[in-house]
């Protein structure tokens, strides 16, 4: 087999990726959700055994989480394209309401951390986790799931 023939599959892949750049790119909403996931994961781990000296770090994760949540609210979930036209308005209103609920819980978490109310913060992490699960069940398409 000649050397150039060995490279043919790689060249085909490069051509495909250049034609379809979205195969590797996350949607703007997915990018924000990934930011949320990262910050929330850190908060969940930290709230298992919070350390007063790390309060500012926790608050920075809360701020990142809240910012990404608020930015996500303005974006439409991919699943919207699969919703019948006559149901889209209600679907998007429900999504935005769920994001508001999440932002409110995150705000409460920030207040609890600020006041060093660690038991309350732990409970709020559980509530946030539940709100996220509910939102993902209703508004996340199967394609978005990893």
N, C-alpha and C positions, 0 to 999 in steps of 0.2 A: 504494500500500500504506500502510495506516495505521501510525502509530508503534508502537502496542501489538502489531501483528502482527509487526513486526521483532524485538520482544523475546521473542516466544513460544519460539523455540528455546533461548534462554538461560535462560528460566524453567524449561523442561522439564529442562534439564541440572541446574539448581540443585535441583529437586525430586528428581531421580534421585540426585544426590550426597548429599542429606540422608537419603534412604531407605537408601542403600548406602554408609555411611561407610567401610567396609572396602576400597572400590575404591581409595582413596588411601592408606590406612594400611598400614604394614608390619606383619607379624606380630612378636611379641616376638623370635622367633628371627632373623628377617630384620634387625631393628634391631641385634641383637648382632653378626650377621655383617657388617653394614655398618661397625660400629665396628672389628671385626677387620680388615676390608679396608683401612680408612683407616690404621690404625696399621701394618699390615704393609707397605702401599705406601710409607710414609715410611721404614720400616726398610730395605726393599729398596734404595731410592734412596740412603740414607745409607751402607749397607754397601759400596757401589761404591767409595767413597773416604772411609772413616771419619776423623773428626777427633777426636783425644783430648779436646779442649776441649768437645766436644758430647756426651760420654759420658752425662751426666745426662739429656739430652734423649732419647737412645737408650733409656736405661733406663726412662724414663717411657712411651715407646711400647711397650716390652716389657711393662711392668706393665699398661697398657691392654689390650694384646693378650691377655695371660694372664687378666685379669679377665673379659673378654668371652668367652673360650674356656670358662672354668669356668662362667659363667652359661649359656652355650649348651648345655652338657652336660645341664643340668637340664630343657631344653625338648625337645619332640618335633618332629622335622622334619615338614614338611607331607606329605611322601611317606608317612609312617606310615599315613595314612588309606587309602592304596592297597595296602597290604600285607595279604595274607590273614591272618585272625585267628590261625591256628595258627603264623604266622611272625613275628608282631609282637614277641614277647618277644625272640627271637633278633635281629631287626632292630634293636630299641632297644638291646640289649646291645652289638651290633656298633658302633652309632653312638656310644655312650658310651665304649667302648674306644678308638675312633678319636679322640675328643675328648681322652681321657686321653693318648694318644700325642702328640697335638698340644701339649697343655699341657706334657708332659715336654720336648719339643723346644724349646718357648718358654723353659722354665726353663733349659735348657742354653745357649740363646742369651744369656739374661740373665747367666749366669755368665761366658760367654766375653767379653761386652762389659765386664763389671765388671773382668775381669782384663786387659783390652786385648789379648785374643787375636783380632785382627782377621781373620786367615785362617780361624780356626775359626768365627768369627761369620758370615763370608761363606758358608762351607760349610753351616752350620746354617740360614741363610736359604734355601738351595736345598733342604735336607731338609724344612723347614717347608712350602715351596711344594709339594713332592711329596706330603706328607701331606694338605695341603688339597685338591689335585687328586684324590687317591684318594677322600677323603671326599665330595667333591662328586659324583664319578661314581656313587658307591653310594647316597648318602643325600639328595641334592638332587633335588627334582622339577623337571621341565622348566619349570614355571610360575615357579619361583623364579629361574631364570636370566635375566640381563639382557642 
